[in-house]
Amino acid sequence: MTSLPPVPSLSPHLADRLAAALRAAPYTPAALRGIWGVDADAALEANDPAPARRACARVLGTRCGNARGAGAAEGAEDGAALAALASVFLLDQPVEPRHLAAALGGDLLDELCAAGLFEECPVPEAPLRSVLALTCHPVPVGVPRRQRPGDETLLLASDHGTLTVPGTLDGDYVLGYGGAGRTLAEITPRERVGFAADLGTGCGIQAVLLARHAARVIATDISRRALACTALSAMLNGVADAVELRLGSLYEPLTETVDLLVSNPPFVITPRRADPQGSGRFEYRDGGRTGDAIMREVIEGAPARLAPEGQAVFLGNWEYGEGRLLPHEWLEPRAEAQGRAEAEGRAEAPELAGGEPEPAAAATSAMVIERQRMSPAEYARTWIRDGGVQRASPRWQSDSEAWLDDLEARGVESVGFGWVRLHRLAAEADAVSPVRSFARIETGPGSNPAGLASFLDLRLGLLEWLGSATDAELEATAFVLAGDVTEHRHLRPGAEDPTMLTIEQGAGLARTFQADPALAGFLGVCDGSLTLGQIAAALAQLLDADPAALTRQLVSQVRSLVPEGVLAPAEA
């Protein structure tokens, strides 16, 4: 296991100077791509730093592994500053002080060494190594920007991870900006709010982004190391004054209600057993609960922490198996959830059934989108690899057995992963009923120029509208077909009539829907000029169908297509 050095404590002034030096380099994803090219960039995405390290070594004229970069001039200046910064902060390579002094300035380098950002400098020209990763990332679409110079790029402090660290990670390891963090950032609402909170902040990515559109942000974590990294991330991004750090688990430090609550909680389902290897557990991903209990705790606890009209956004895992409800049902009254489970052949075991929900939960909409479902073996393999355990090692075998034994003993058939969006309704919103929605997508999402969060905002709003709209109201509504929707006709060679019709969308969640001639005809004339009832009457005459039956069919199909963004009410 890799032990971690202390997180250095930089003053706000020193952090500001470091951020300015990184911006001046410029330390940005696009500039780094210019150093090492698209192929090395793709290798980094696949957790392989070798091509990028080689490219930086070539620029700096230093050794990379056992090979010297060909064609590099000693002390080459073209791109050397950027290569030095990328090597020491992203690729975890020691860099000679002269290169870092050229990139940062000699005085700043000396102060950073004194503050502990670089490992000690025992002799002149001895290579220096950063004790933290300082990485750069593009700001997700939809997040406010251009509030200050250089804020199109995020600068984040975390520990060097499996990209560069051989062997199993330390249990106190602070995760950087990975795929889950990017996803949470992309699905978070970005309207301006007064008060936001980030539970389990880690390196601080969500808190830093929230500070761009929230007047006040609370960032919590059970790890002091994570809070120290978040403090540095906030300073590097110029939002330290807006972010308050609190130590504690989940909702314990959050005593106020908030307008926006986000969390990428430690949701990984981990076997609860003694660890003979002495490796402990990874705080950034293991919440110390059995199964998916921590996700249920996060979801059930959210409504009471949301102000009216407040929203919550989570990532998480949930278990499938006999006697288990899905996340969108965890806020329902027991009888309602039991009835739904029984209707779908998922009768809940009595010991798993919760009591009646709090009033806040009963008035909160839940929208769950499942992105992936894994078998027990696939799930175990994913998270053992994530911890840096060497494949086929004794530790790998031991962990695999522990994971599979745990999932089998508790009757877990598979594990889902996805997104959870909650919306607490306003106290006076008597006309709107909370919705419980679950969707599974295996591809996508699609192209959403305004950002994925914007589409999810619309989807949840439309679900709530549909939940309160009667069939008669839908029949009297005119709809407009989205511009990204296409119809596909599947024919056997030589046939005149299609054997299957599908409707496919390019935006939203990029879903495909089975269609029939009546639905295809209806969608083809949805331009907002005629109501559903008027179009149904015309189609019934054209197709020689019963008007009432065809109207009921179209109303049912519209209820499915509107939340997906295929159709929208003309007045929306």
N, C-alpha and C positions, 0 to 999 in steps of 0.2 A: 504494500500500500504506500502511496505517495503522501508524505507529510507536508503540510502547508506552512509557509512562513507567515508572520503576522501581516495584517493589512496595514500599509503605511497610512499615517494620518497627515494629510496635506492641508495646509491652511487654505482658505478661500482664495487669497491672493495668488498663492503658488499654483493652485488648480487652474485659476483663470489664465495665468501665463502659460501653463502647459497646454491648455485648450487652444490658446491663440497660436502657439507654435505648431500644433497639429493641423489647425486650419490653414496656416500659411504654407504648409509643406507642398501641396494640400493632401492631407491624409483622408482620402475619400475612396469609396468602392471603385468609382470610375478611374481614378488616378492609379490605384493599385492594379487594376486590370491592364492599364497601359504598361506597367512594369513587367507583368508576367503573362499576359494574354488570356484568351478565353478558355483555352484548354486547361491551364493551371487553375483558373477560376472554377471550372467544373470539377477538377480534382479536389479542391478545397471543399466544395459542397459534398463530395463523397468521402470527406474526412481523410484526405490524403494530402499532406503539406509538401511532399517531396518536390514536385515541379515548381511550386512557388519559392521554396527555399533555394532551389538551384538557380532560379532566375535572379533572386536577390543577391546570391553569392557572386553571380557573374557580374552584376553591376558594381558590387563592392570590391571585387577582386579578391575574395576570400574563399576558403575551402568550404565545401558543402558535402558532408559525409567524407568520402575518400577522394572525391573528384574536385579539381580546381576548375572554376568557371572559365571556359575557353573564351579567348578574345577579350578578356577584361584587363583594362589598364589599371595599374596600382594607383589608388586614390582617385579613380574615375569620379567626376563630379556629376555627370548627366544622370539624374534620377537617384543619386547616391543617398540624398537625405531621406527620400521616401522609402528606398530599399532598407535603409538602416532602421527607420521607424517600424516598418512592417516586420522586419526580422525580429526585433526585440519585443514588440508589443503583441503581435499576432501569431508569429511562427515560433516563438519561444526559442530563439537562437541567440547566443551571446554575440555581442557586437563590440568592436573596439571603441574606446572612448572618443577617439578623434572623429569617427563617423557620427557618433551621437552628438558630440559637441558641434559639429557642422550642421546637424539637423535641428538641434534644440537651442544652441548657444551654450558657451562654456559655463557662464554663471548659472543658468537655469539647470544645467546638468549637475553641477556641484550641489545645488540646493535640493534637487530631487534625490541625489545620492544620500545627502544628509538626512532627508526625511524618510528614507528607507524604501523608496520605490525600486531602486536598483540594489542588487546584492553588493556587498561591500567591495570597495575598490582598494585592494591591499597594495598594489604596486601600479605605477604609471603604465598605461597602455594594456593592462590586463582586461580581457573582454568583460563586459557587463551584461547581466541578465536581469530582466524585469521580473519582480516577484508577482506581478499581476498581468493579466491580459488587458490591454486597452484596445478595443476593437471599434471599427467604424461601420455604419450601416445606413442605407437609405431610409428616409422617413416614409412610412406606409402611406398609400393613397388615402386621401380624406382627412389626414391629420393636419391641423393648422401649421403653417410654416411661414418663413420670412418675417418672423417677429424679432429676429436679431441676426447679425452677420453669421453666416455659415451654418444656420440651423436646418439646412436641407440634409445634413448628415448628423446621425446620432453617434455619440462617443460613450462607450460603456466599459465599466470596470468589472472584471470577474476573475476567476481563477483560470489558469491554463488547463484545458480539458483534454479529452481523448484525442483531439486533433494532434496534440504534440506530446502528451504525457504517456509514457509506456506504463503498463501495469494498472492495477486497480486504484480507483480514485479514493481520496480521503473522504470520510463520512461527512465532514464539515465543508466539503467542496461547494463553491458558489458557481452555479451554472451560468454560462453566458447567454447570448441571444441566439437560441436554437430555433428549430422548426416550430415547436409549440409556442414559444414566445412570439414569433412572427405571426402565427395564426391568431393568437389572442389579440394582438395589436390590430390585425386586419378586421376582426369582427366586432370590435368595441365601438359603440356609438360615439360620435365626435361633436355633437352639439355642445355649446357652452353650458356649463353647469357651475353651481356655487361650490359644491362640496363633493369630493370623490375619495374613494379608498381603494388601495391595492393590498389584498391579503396575500402574504407569502411573497413579498416583493422580489426576493432573490437579488439579482444584479441591479434592479431598479428600472428595467426597461419600461414597464407599464406605468410606473409612477412618473417617470420623466415625460412620457407622452401625455399622460393625463394633465400634467402641469401646464400644457400648452392650451388647454381649453377649460380648466377648472381653476377657480379662484384659490382653492385650498385642497391639498392632497394629503391623506394619511397613508403612509407606507408601513406595513407591519411584517414582522418575520420572527420566527422562533430562534433564528441564528443571529448572533451578534456579528459574525463575520459577514453575513449577507447585508445587514444594515450598514456596516462600514463600507461595503462596496457600493451600496445604493447612495450613500452620502457622497462618495466620490463621483459617481455617475451624475448625480444631480448638479454638483458643482461644475463638472466639465461641460454640462449642457446649459448652464446659466439659470437653473430653476431651483436652486437650493432654498431660496427664501419661501417658495411655495410648497415645499415638501417637508412634512413632519414625520419623523421616524419613531416607531413604537415597537418595543420588544414584547412578544407574546404569541400565543398560538391562535390562529384563525380569528374568531370574533372577540376573544378575551380583551384585546387592547382597544376595541372599537366601541365606545360608549355612546356615540352620536348616531343619528340617522343620516344617510347620505343620499345624494342625487344619482350617483353612479358608483357601482361596486364591481370591481374586476378581480379575478383570481385565476392563476394557473396553479392550483393547490398541489400539494404532494400526494397525488392521487394514485400512484402506482401500487397495484395490488401485490403485496409482498408477503411471503410466508412468515408467520410469527413463530420463530423457533430460535433456540440458542445457536450462537454462531461459533462453532469450534475454531474457525479460521481467525477469529478475533477482528474481523473487518468492520464490525458495527453495522450501522445502516446509513444510507445516504439521506441526509436531512432534506435536500432539495427535492426529493421525489417520493419519500416514504413518510407518510403521516403517522405511522405507528398504530394504525387501526387494522382490524381484521377485514379482509375483503374490500368492498366498496363503501364501507361505513363512513369514511371521511367525506366522500362525495355527497352522501345523504345528509351528513351533518352540515356541509357547506350550503346545499340547496335549501334544506329545511330552515336553516337559520337566517337566510338572506332576507325574506320579506320583513321581518321585524326590524332590520337595519336599514330598510329603504324608506325614504320619505315618499309621500304620495307623488305619483308619476315617476318615481325613481326606477332605475333599471340596474340589472346585474348581469354580468357576462362571465361564464366559466368555461374552462376546458376540463375534461375528466373521463374516467373509465367507469363502466358499470357492468355488473355480472349478469349473465343469462343462465337460467336453470330453473328447475321446478320450484315454485313458491317465491319467485322474485318479481317485483314490480319494476317498471322502467322509470327513469328519472322524472319524466313529465307527470307521473302519477304520485310522486312522493308528497306533493302539496295537496292532494285531494282528500276529502273526507274518507274515512275508512270504508264505509259502505259503497261509495261510488267507485273507489279504486278496486274493491273486491269484485264488484259487478263487472267492471271492464275486464279484469283479469280472467274471470270465469267465462265471459263471453268469448274470449280469445284462447281459451284452454290453458290459462296460466293461473290456476287457483293459488292464491297466496297462502303460505304456511302461517298458522296463527302466531307463531313466535316472531315472525318478521313484520307483522302488521302493526303500523303505528296507531296512535290514538287520533282523536279529532285534531285537525290543524288549528293553529292560532288564527284569529280573525284576519291578520295581515296576510297569512298564507292563502286563506280562502279568497282573498281579493287580489291575488297575484296571478298573472298569466305566465305560463311556462311553455317555451318553444325549444325542443330538442332536435338537433340534427346530427345523426350518427354518420360519421365519415368512414369508419372501418370496424370490422368485426374479426377477431382473431381466435384461433383455436388455442387451447391451453399450451401446447408445445410452441406455437408461434409466439405467443405472448411471453412465455418464459425466456425464449431465445432473444427476443427484442431487448428486454430489460437487463439480462445478464451481459449482453454485448455492450449496452449503454454504460454499464459500470466499469468498462475497461478490462473485464475478465478475459483472459486468453482462452480462445476456443480449444477444446480437447484437453485442457489442463485439469488436474484434480479438482480445483475450485469450480471450474465450469460444470463438471459432472455432479459435484455435490450440490451446487445451486440449482441445477436442472431438476434433480431428484426432489429437492425441497419444494420447488415451485409446483411441480406436477403432483406431488403428494398432497400439498395444501389444496390445490384447485379440485383435485379428485375427491378428497375427503369432504369438501363442502358442496359437492354436487355442481360445480361450475362447468357448464357445457361450452361456453365461449365468453369472450370479453369484448364489449363495445367501447369505442372511443368516439368522442365528438364534442359538439358545442352546446352550451345551455344558455339561453337568453330568458331572463325574467323581467316582468314589468308589473310593478305595483300600481293598481288603478287609483285614480283620484278618488277621494272620499265621496265626492258628489257625483261620480260617474255611474248613476243608477242604470242608465240605458245601456251600458257596456258590461258584458259578462266576461270574466276571466276565461281564457282558453287553455286547453291542454293539447299540445300538438307534438307529434313525433314523426320525423321523416328520416329515411335512410337513403343516402346517395353514395354511389360507388364510383362516380367520376366527377369531374368538375372541381370547384365551381367554374362558372363561365367567365366571360370577359365583362367586367363591371367597371366602366371608366370612372364612375363616381366613388368607387370603393365597395368592397363586399359588405362592410358595415351598413352602408346606405341601403343596399338591397335588403338586408336583414331587418332594418328598421321598417321598411315598407312592408315586408312579408308579415311581421308581427302585427303591424297596424291593420293590415287587410284581414288577417285571421280574426282579430278582435271585432272588426266590422262584420265579417261573415257570421261570427258567433251570435251576433245580436240581430242580424237581418233575417226576416221571414222569407219563405219561398215566394210569397206574393210580392215582397219588396224587390227581390232579385228579378222576378218576371217583369217588373215595371222599370228596371234599370237598363240603360244603354251602356254597352261596353266597347272598349277600344282594344284592338289586337296590338301587342308589342311589336316593335320593328325588328326584333331579332329572331322572330319565330318563323320556322320553315316547315313545310309539309313534305313528307317523303312517301312516295307510292312504290310499293314493292310488288313487282309482277314476275310471273314465270315467263321465260323466253317465249315470245310470240303471242302472249295473252293480251287481250284488250283491257280487261278489268283487273284492278290490283287485288292481290290476295291479302294485303295488309296495308293499313295507313298508319303513319306515325307523325306526331307533332314534336318537333325538336326546337329547343331554345339555345341561343348562343350566349346569352347573359344569364343573370340569376345563378341558379345552381346547375345550369346546363343539363337539364333533365329531358328525357324522352318519354312521351305518352302515347299509348295506343289510342287510335281514333277510329271513327266510323264515318260513313258518308254524311250523316246528319250533322255530326260535330264539325267535320271539315267544311261543310257548307255554311254552318253558323259562323265559324271563325273567319271564313272568307269575306263576310259582309259586316264584320264588327268594326265599324268606323265611327261609332258614337251617334249615328243618326237615327237608328231604330232600336227599340227596346228588345230585350230577350223574348218577351211574349209576342211581339210583332214578327220577329224573325222566325220564331217557332211556328206560328200560324202559316207563314208563307212556305216554310220547308215541309210542313205536314201535307199541304196541298200538292207540292211538287213531288214528294216521295210517297204519296198516297198512304200516309200514316195517321194514326189517331192523334189529334192535336193535343189533347190533355196528356197522353202518355209521352209524347215527344217533348212537351214542355217540361214535365217532371224529369225526364232524362237529361235535358240540357241544363236545368237548374242544378242537378246533382253534379254534372261534369264541370259546370262553372265553379261550384264550390271547391273543386279540386284544383282547377287551373288558375284561379285568381291569386291565391297566395304564392304561387310559383312565379308570378310575374308574366304569365302568358297573356292574361287579360287584366284590364283595370277598368273600374267604373269611369264613365265618360266625365263625370263631374269631379273626379279625384285630382 
